[in-house]
Amino acid sequence: MDDSTVQDRIEALVTEEHELQRRSEDGEPHPDVHDRLKAVEVELDRCWDLLRQRRARRAAGLSPDDATVRDADTVEHYRQ
């Protein structure tokens, strides 16, 4: 997956995230909305992590194509 594909995925997820947040704020407290919002947030974190890995590898003179998508547990437990 190249950078532009990852960025396109991020943009699509952000659009979906905003729609889900709007639905939640508009009084649609349906559990499916909340569950999907959480899943989108996790997937966004994974995509951003992959994009950062690719950029870091490129900056270090390494192949960005060797970056891998990390599992949700790893990405969600990073210290910030």
HELIX and SHEET records of a PDB file:
HELIX    1   1 ASP A    3  GLU A   25  1                                  23    
HELIX    2   2 PRO A   31  ALA A   59  1                                  29    
HELIX    3   3 PRO A   64  ASP A   66  5                                   3    
HELIX    4   4 ALA A   72  GLU A   76  1                                   5    
END                                                                             
